[in-house]
Amino acid sequence: MGLEALKQQGKELSLDEVLFFLYRDGTFPRVVDVAVRGIRDGRTFIWIRPSEHAYVSDLTHTWNTPAGMGPFKSIGLMLPDPIWKRPRPLSTLDLKDAGEKWE
């Protein structure tokens, strides 16, 4: 995963490492943008960015759309421009090509 905040840009992090940055003292971001960047060797590369809103401790104060999602807001795919220019629909191969840039 890639956390695009808190001085973690460009680093590959585990889920536990990302959660360490997102959840602080019983609070969490009001909105967390999430996007798929690609796949490689059976791993999915995810881009995550917490909003700049104040952290909250109550799920009812988060994005939570649809209900039950909490702060996580899916923004879809974030792929290199050449892949977006390919014919649609995009395929798993397109996601693998995007993942090849990740080491």
C-alpha positions in Angstrom: 0.0 0.0 0.0 1.1 3.6 -0.5 0.1 6.2 2.0 0.1 9.6 0.4 0.5 11.6 3.6 2.4 11.9 6.8 5.8 11.9 5.0 5.1 8.4 3.6 4.8 9.2 -0.1 6.4 6.7 -2.4 6.9 4.0 0.3 5.4 0.6 0.2 3.7 -0.1 3.6 1.9 -3.1 5.1 -1.7 -2.7 6.2 -0.6 -2.6 9.8 1.8 0.2 9.0 -0.9 2.2 7.3 -3.3 1.7 10.1 -0.7 2.9 12.6 -0.7 6.3 10.7 -4.4 6.4 10.2 -5.6 5.6 13.8 -4.3 7.8 16.5 -5.5 7.8 20.1 -8.9 6.4 19.3 -9.4 8.8 16.4 -9.3 8.4 12.6 -9.6 10.6 9.5 -13.1 11.8 8.6 -12.4 10.7 4.9 -9.8 8.3 3.6 -9.5 8.3 -0.3 -8.6 4.8 -1.6 -7.6 3.8 -5.1 -6.1 0.8 -6.9 -2.7 1.5 -8.6 -2.0 -1.9 -10.1 -1.2 -5.5 -9.3 2.1 -7.4 -9.4 3.1 -10.9 -8.2 -0.3 -11.4 -6.6 -0.1 -8.1 -4.7 -2.5 -5.3 -5.2 -1.0 -1.8 -4.9 -3.4 0.6 -3.1 -3.1 4.4 -2.8 -4.5 5.8 0.4 -4.8 9.5 1.4 -6.5 10.7 4.6 -8.4 14.0 4.3 -7.2 17.1 5.9 -10.3 17.3 8.1 -9.9 17.0 11.8 -9.7 13.4 13.1 -12.9 12.1 14.7 -13.7 9.3 17.1 -17.3 8.6 16.0 -18.0 6.7 12.7 -21.2 8.8 12.2 -18.9 11.8 11.6 -17.0 10.1 8.7 -17.7 9.8 5.0 -19.6 6.5 5.6 -21.1 6.3 2.2 -22.5 3.8 1.5 -23.4 3.1 5.1 -20.9 0.8 6.8 -17.8 2.0 4.9 -16.7 4.3 7.6 -14.1 6.9 6.4 -13.1 4.9 3.3 -14.0 6.6 0.0 -13.3 4.6 -3.1 -12.0 6.8 -5.9 -11.4 3.9 -8.3 -8.3 3.3 -10.4 -5.2 5.5 -10.5 -3.3 4.2 -13.5 -0.5 5.6 -15.7 -1.8 7.8 -18.6 -0.8 5.3 -21.4 -3.0 2.6 -19.8 -6.0 5.0 -19.7 -5.6 5.5 -23.4 -6.1 1.8 -24.1 -9.4 0.5 -25.5 -12.1 -0.2 -22.9 -13.0 -2.1 -20.9 -9.8 -2.3 -18.9 -8.6 -5.8 -17.9 -6.5 -7.6 -15.3 -3.6 -7.3 -17.8 -3.9 -3.6 -17.7 -3.6 -3.6 -13.9 -0.6 -6.0 -14.1 1.0 -3.6 -16.6 0.4 -0.7 -14.2 1.8 -2.8 -11.3 5.1 -3.4 -13.2 6.3 0.1 -12.2 6.2 -0.9 -8.5 9.2 -2.7 -7.1 
